[in-house]
Amino acid sequence: MIELLKDTRKNMMTGVSYMIPFVVAGGILLALSVLLSGNASVPDKGWLADIANIGITGLGMMVPILSGYIAFSMVDRPGLAPGIIGGLIASNIGAGFLGGILSGIVAGVVVFYLKKIKLPSSLRSLGPIFIIPLFGTLIVGVLMYGVIGQPIAALMTALTKWLESMGTGNLVVLGLVLGAMIASDMGGPINKVAFSFGSAMVGTINPATGLPSATALTIMAGIGAAICIPPLAMGLATIVAPKKFTVEERNSGKAAIVMGLVGISEGAIPFAAADPLRCIPANMIGSAIGAAIAMVLGAGNPAPWGGWIVAPVAQNPLVYILGTVVGSVITAGIVIALKKPIADEDVQAVALDDDFDLDIEIM
């Protein structure tokens, strides 16, 4: 087990290298559809909606691919099916990219031990293409639903109740909490709790004015600012300190900036997945501070969305943008300070053998 897990970082980098094209293709298409629609929301009609759906589909493949190729790096091709299906389950239960990393590692471990089982010679050729994928997928799926799914559901319920109990008396504390939650898993369960909390408040109309309350707009401004800080910060960091990022990361940093401007926080996931211990805390700190600045200085956001695309409809738009800039600079600075220059062997992308040989022996 120790021998298998000692290369966890390399395995995660392999998963990230295969995931990046899905993030870039899906994220940019979704960003373009939002930009061209002129509204701070995903278009739901016409050809722009089709482009948005293509982008959403691409982003939806991100976690399964990450999980699958982590398992692939650990145990080769027999790990692909359990890893990819486990990653899709992670997405379905709301575990986000952190759940995808976990499912990939679990799939690798499960398949590693399944491969050690000695099969009769008549069944040996079926092991890597039938027996191991079948039972590996079953075991990983049961673990994802039975062991991981329930705690995540309980966590989301508890976090929602906690936010509702906090009140709005201290905007600094609320802004720090919401910003950190938004950036913690970038689309995962904690992010969704905070975003749903803000969206629900914006959707609650004051009967006297026919508009959301000023507090609701303030809360959504903090959330909107926090959403775009991780991808903007990662893109900024790749520009300021390119030697601390791989070639793939530098390229995806440009796409991350575009995604950040239109409020797609998933643009930062490749960086967080490759280096979670440095990037996730940095994202949380910068987003917490940026959200608090936007809220305390009086920004308001009537759109249940984030990024600079909502600035034209925001109250005090310059304050809103200031929060995103300050948060992005802080996160980028922390990441640059913590990361070391990339070694030559880490810069090279992992290449997949184009040949897929099936050695099937009919007995």
C-alpha positions as CSV (number, residue, x, y, z in Angstrom):
1,M,0.0,0.0,0.0
2,I,2.8,2.4,0.9
3,E,4.5,1.7,-2.4
4,L,1.3,2.3,-4.3
5,L,0.5,5.6,-2.5
6,K,3.9,7.1,-2.4
7,D,3.5,8.5,-6.0
8,T,0.1,10.1,-5.2
9,R,1.3,13.5,-6.4
10,K,2.4,12.1,-9.7
11,N,-0.8,10.2,-10.1
12,M,-2.8,13.4,-9.4
13,M,-0.7,15.3,-11.9
14,T,-1.6,12.6,-14.5
15,G,-5.3,13.0,-13.8
16,V,-5.0,16.8,-14.0
17,S,-3.1,16.7,-17.3
18,Y,-5.9,14.7,-18.9
19,M,-8.6,16.9,-17.2
20,I,-7.3,20.3,-18.4
21,P,-8.6,20.0,-22.0
22,F,-12.1,19.3,-20.7
23,V,-12.0,22.3,-18.3
24,V,-10.7,24.6,-21.0
25,A,-13.1,23.4,-23.8
26,G,-16.1,23.3,-21.5
27,G,-15.3,26.4,-19.5
28,I,-14.5,28.6,-22.5
29,L,-17.6,27.5,-24.4
30,L,-19.8,28.2,-21.4
31,A,-18.1,31.6,-20.8
32,L,-18.6,32.6,-24.4
33,S,-22.3,31.7,-24.3
34,V,-22.7,33.9,-21.1
35,L,-20.7,36.7,-22.6
36,L,-22.6,36.8,-25.9
37,S,-26.0,36.5,-24.2
38,G,-25.3,39.9,-22.4
39,N,-26.9,38.5,-19.2
40,A,-25.3,37.3,-16.0
41,S,-26.7,33.9,-16.4
42,V,-26.6,30.8,-18.6
43,P,-28.7,31.4,-21.7
44,D,-31.7,29.0,-21.9
45,K,-32.9,29.7,-25.5
46,G,-31.5,29.6,-29.0
47,W,-28.1,28.7,-30.3
48,L,-26.3,30.2,-27.3
49,A,-28.2,27.8,-25.0
50,D,-26.8,24.9,-27.2
51,I,-23.3,26.3,-26.8
52,A,-23.8,26.6,-23.1
53,N,-25.0,23.0,-22.9
54,I,-22.0,21.8,-24.7
55,G,-19.8,23.7,-22.3
56,I,-21.7,22.4,-19.3
57,T,-21.3,18.9,-20.7
58,G,-17.5,19.4,-21.0
59,L,-17.2,20.7,-17.5
60,G,-19.3,17.7,-16.3
61,M,-16.7,15.4,-17.7
62,M,-14.0,17.1,-15.7
63,V,-14.3,15.1,-12.4
64,P,-14.8,11.7,-14.1
65,I,-11.7,12.2,-16.2
66,L,-9.6,13.4,-13.3
67,S,-10.7,10.4,-11.2
68,G,-10.2,7.9,-14.1
69,Y,-6.7,8.9,-15.0
70,I,-5.6,9.0,-11.4
71,A,-6.6,5.4,-11.2
72,F,-5.0,4.8,-14.7
73,S,-1.7,6.2,-13.4
74,M,-1.8,3.9,-10.4
75,V,-2.9,0.6,-12.0
76,D,-2.9,1.2,-15.8
77,R,-5.9,0.5,-18.0
78,P,-7.9,-1.8,-15.7
79,G,-8.4,1.2,-13.4
80,L,-10.1,3.4,-16.0
81,A,-13.6,2.1,-15.8
82,P,-13.8,2.1,-11.9
83,G,-12.1,5.5,-11.8
84,I,-14.2,7.2,-14.4
85,I,-17.5,5.8,-13.1
86,G,-16.4,6.5,-9.5
87,G,-15.7,10.1,-10.6
88,L,-19.1,10.4,-12.2
89,I,-20.7,9.2,-9.0
90,A,-18.7,11.8,-7.1
91,S,-20.2,14.5,-9.4
92,N,-23.7,13.1,-9.0
93,I,-23.6,13.0,-5.2
94,G,-22.1,16.6,-5.1
95,A,-18.6,15.6,-3.9
96,G,-16.9,17.9,-6.4
97,F,-13.3,17.5,-7.6
98,L,-12.2,16.5,-4.1
99,G,-14.5,13.6,-4.3
100,G,-13.1,12.9,-7.7
101,I,-9.6,12.7,-6.3
102,L,-10.7,10.4,-3.6
103,S,-12.6,8.1,-6.0
104,G,-9.6,7.9,-8.3
105,I,-7.3,6.9,-5.4
106,V,-9.9,4.4,-4.1
107,A,-10.3,2.9,-7.6
108,G,-6.5,2.5,-7.9
109,V,-6.2,0.8,-4.6
110,V,-9.2,-1.5,-5.2
111,V,-7.9,-2.5,-8.7
112,F,-4.4,-3.0,-7.3
113,Y,-5.6,-5.7,-5.0
114,L,-8.0,-7.2,-7.5
115,K,-5.1,-7.7,-9.9
116,K,-3.3,-9.8,-7.2
117,I,-6.0,-12.4,-7.2
118,K,-4.8,-15.5,-9.1
119,L,-7.3,-16.5,-11.7
120,P,-7.6,-19.9,-13.4
121,S,-5.7,-19.9,-16.7
122,S,-9.0,-20.1,-18.6
123,L,-10.2,-16.8,-17.1
124,R,-6.8,-15.0,-17.0
125,S,-7.3,-13.1,-20.3
126,L,-10.7,-11.9,-19.1
127,G,-9.3,-10.3,-16.0
128,P,-8.2,-6.9,-17.3
129,I,-11.2,-6.4,-19.6
130,F,-14.1,-8.0,-17.8
131,I,-13.5,-9.3,-14.2
132,I,-11.4,-6.4,-12.8
133,P,-13.4,-3.5,-14.3
134,L,-16.7,-5.2,-13.3
135,F,-15.9,-5.9,-9.7
136,G,-13.7,-2.8,-9.3
137,T,-16.5,-0.6,-10.5
138,L,-19.0,-2.3,-8.2
139,I,-16.8,-1.9,-5.1
140,V,-15.9,1.7,-5.9
141,G,-19.5,2.6,-6.6
142,V,-20.7,1.0,-3.3
143,L,-18.0,2.9,-1.4
144,M,-18.9,6.2,-3.0
145,Y,-22.6,5.9,-2.4
146,G,-22.6,4.1,0.9
147,V,-19.5,5.6,2.7
148,I,-19.0,9.1,1.1
149,G,-22.5,10.1,-0.1
150,Q,-24.3,10.2,3.3
151,P,-21.6,12.3,5.1
152,I,-21.7,14.9,2.2
153,A,-25.5,15.2,2.4
154,A,-25.3,15.6,6.2
155,L,-22.6,18.2,5.8
156,M,-24.6,20.3,3.3
157,T,-27.7,20.2,5.7
158,A,-25.6,21.3,8.7
159,L,-23.8,24.1,6.8
160,T,-27.1,25.4,5.5
161,K,-28.6,25.6,9.0
162,W,-25.4,27.2,10.3
163,L,-25.5,30.0,7.7
164,E,-29.2,30.6,8.4
165,S,-28.4,30.9,12.1
166,M,-25.5,33.4,11.6
167,G,-27.7,36.4,10.7
168,T,-26.4,39.5,9.0
169,G,-25.3,41.6,12.0
170,N,-21.6,41.4,11.3
171,L,-21.0,41.6,7.5
172,V,-17.3,41.2,8.0
173,V,-17.6,37.8,9.6
174,L,-20.4,36.7,7.2
175,G,-18.3,37.8,4.2
176,L,-15.2,36.0,5.4
177,V,-17.3,32.8,5.9
178,L,-19.1,32.9,2.6
179,G,-16.0,33.8,0.6
180,A,-14.0,30.9,2.2
181,M,-16.9,28.5,1.5
182,I,-17.2,29.5,-2.1
183,A,-13.5,29.0,-2.8
184,S,-13.0,25.8,-0.7
185,D,-14.1,23.4,-3.4
186,M,-15.1,25.5,-6.4
187,G,-18.4,23.9,-7.3
188,G,-18.5,21.2,-4.7
189,P,-20.9,20.8,-1.8
190,I,-19.6,23.6,0.4
191,N,-19.6,26.0,-2.5
192,K,-23.1,25.1,-3.4
193,V,-24.4,25.6,0.1
194,A,-23.0,29.2,0.2
195,F,-24.2,30.0,-3.4
196,S,-27.6,28.6,-2.7
197,F,-27.9,30.6,0.5
198,G,-27.1,33.9,-1.4
199,S,-29.3,33.0,-4.4
200,A,-32.2,32.2,-2.1
201,M,-31.9,35.6,-0.4
202,V,-31.8,37.4,-3.8
203,G,-34.8,35.5,-4.8
204,T,-36.8,36.6,-1.8
205,I,-38.7,39.8,-2.8
206,N,-39.7,42.5,-0.3
207,P,-43.5,43.0,-0.8
208,A,-43.2,46.7,0.0
209,T,-40.6,47.5,-2.7
210,G,-40.9,44.6,-5.1
211,L,-37.2,44.1,-4.9
212,P,-34.7,42.0,-2.9
213,S,-33.6,43.5,0.4
214,A,-30.4,45.5,0.5
215,T,-28.9,42.9,2.8
216,A,-29.6,40.2,0.2
217,L,-27.9,42.2,-2.5
218,T,-24.9,42.8,-0.3
219,I,-24.5,39.1,0.5
220,M,-24.8,38.2,-3.2
221,A,-22.1,40.8,-4.0
222,G,-19.7,39.0,-1.6
223,I,-20.5,35.7,-3.1
224,G,-20.2,37.0,-6.7
225,A,-16.8,38.4,-5.9
226,A,-15.6,35.2,-4.2
227,I,-16.7,33.1,-7.2
228,C,-14.2,34.7,-9.6
229,I,-11.2,35.2,-7.4
230,P,-9.7,31.6,-7.6
231,P,-9.5,31.5,-11.4
232,L,-8.4,35.1,-11.7
233,A,-5.8,34.6,-9.1
234,M,-4.4,31.4,-10.7
235,G,-4.3,33.0,-14.1
236,L,-2.5,36.0,-12.5
237,A,0.0,33.8,-10.7
238,T,0.9,31.9,-13.9
239,I,1.7,35.3,-15.6
240,V,3.7,36.7,-12.7
241,A,5.6,33.5,-11.8
242,P,5.6,31.2,-14.9
243,K,8.5,29.1,-13.7
244,K,6.4,27.8,-10.8
245,F,3.8,26.2,-13.1
246,T,3.9,23.5,-15.7
247,V,3.4,24.3,-19.4
248,E,-0.1,22.9,-19.2
249,E,-0.9,25.1,-16.2
250,R,0.4,28.2,-17.8
251,N,-1.8,27.6,-20.8
252,S,-4.9,26.8,-18.7
253,G,-4.1,30.0,-16.7
254,K,-5.2,32.1,-19.7
255,A,-8.4,30.2,-19.9
256,A,-8.9,30.6,-16.2
257,I,-8.8,34.3,-16.5
258,V,-11.6,34.3,-19.1
259,M,-13.7,31.9,-16.9
260,G,-13.1,34.0,-13.8
261,L,-14.3,37.2,-15.5
262,V,-17.7,35.5,-16.3
263,G,-18.0,33.8,-12.9
264,I,-16.9,30.2,-13.6
265,S,-14.8,29.2,-10.6
266,E,-14.1,25.8,-12.1
267,G,-11.3,27.4,-14.0
268,A,-9.1,27.1,-10.9
269,I,-9.8,23.4,-10.3
270,P,-6.8,22.1,-12.3
271,F,-4.5,24.1,-10.1
272,A,-6.2,23.0,-6.9
273,A,-6.3,19.4,-8.0
274,A,-2.6,19.4,-8.8
275,D,-1.5,21.2,-5.6
276,P,-4.4,21.2,-3.1
277,L,-2.4,21.9,0.0
278,R,-1.1,25.2,-1.3
279,C,-3.9,26.3,-3.7
280,I,-7.0,25.6,-1.7
281,P,-6.0,27.6,1.4
282,A,-4.8,30.4,-0.7
283,N,-8.1,30.5,-2.6
284,M,-10.0,30.5,0.6
285,I,-8.0,33.3,2.1
286,G,-8.2,35.6,-0.9
287,S,-11.9,34.9,-1.6
288,A,-12.8,35.5,2.1
289,I,-11.1,38.9,2.1
290,G,-12.4,39.9,-1.3
291,A,-16.0,39.0,-0.3
292,A,-15.7,40.9,3.0
293,I,-14.4,44.0,1.2
294,A,-17.2,44.0,-1.3
295,M,-19.8,43.5,1.4
296,V,-18.5,46.0,4.0
297,L,-17.9,48.8,1.4
298,G,-21.5,48.5,0.2
299,A,-21.5,46.6,-3.1
300,G,-24.7,45.0,-4.2
301,N,-25.4,42.2,-6.7
302,P,-29.0,41.6,-7.9
303,A,-27.9,38.7,-10.2
304,P,-27.4,35.2,-8.8
305,W,-24.0,35.0,-10.6
306,G,-20.5,36.1,-10.1
307,G,-17.5,37.6,-11.9
308,W,-17.1,40.9,-13.6
309,I,-20.0,40.2,-15.9
310,V,-22.4,41.3,-13.2
311,A,-20.5,44.6,-12.6
312,P,-22.7,46.6,-15.0
313,V,-25.8,45.8,-12.9
314,A,-24.2,45.8,-9.5
315,Q,-24.5,48.6,-7.0
316,N,-21.2,50.3,-6.4
317,P,-19.6,48.4,-9.2
318,L,-16.1,49.8,-8.6
319,V,-16.3,48.5,-5.0
320,Y,-17.3,45.1,-6.3
321,I,-14.4,45.0,-8.7
322,L,-12.1,46.2,-6.0
323,G,-13.0,43.3,-3.8
324,T,-12.2,40.8,-6.7
325,V,-8.9,42.5,-7.5
326,V,-7.7,42.6,-3.9
327,G,-8.7,39.0,-3.3
328,S,-7.1,37.8,-6.5
329,V,-3.8,39.6,-5.7
330,I,-3.8,38.1,-2.2
331,T,-4.4,34.6,-3.4
332,A,-1.9,34.9,-6.3
333,G,0.7,36.2,-3.8
334,I,0.2,33.4,-1.4
335,V,0.4,30.7,-4.1
336,I,3.6,32.3,-5.6
337,A,5.2,32.5,-2.2
338,L,4.4,28.8,-1.3
339,K,5.1,27.1,-4.6
340,K,8.6,26.1,-5.6
341,P,9.9,26.3,-9.2
342,I,8.7,23.3,-11.2
343,A,11.4,20.6,-11.8
344,D,12.0,19.5,-15.4
345,E,10.3,16.2,-14.9
346,D,7.1,17.8,-13.7
347,V,6.9,20.2,-16.7
348,Q,6.4,17.5,-19.2
349,A,2.8,16.4,-19.7
350,V,2.0,12.8,-19.3
351,A,1.5,11.1,-22.7
352,L,-0.9,8.3,-23.3
353,D,0.2,5.4,-25.4
354,D,-1.9,5.6,-28.6
355,D,-2.0,1.8,-28.9
356,F,-4.7,0.0,-27.1
357,D,-3.8,-3.7,-27.3
358,L,-6.2,-6.4,-26.2
359,D,-4.6,-9.7,-25.5
360,I,-7.6,-12.0,-25.6
361,E,-6.9,-15.7,-25.5
362,I,-9.9,-18.0,-26.4
363,M,-9.5,-21.3,-24.5
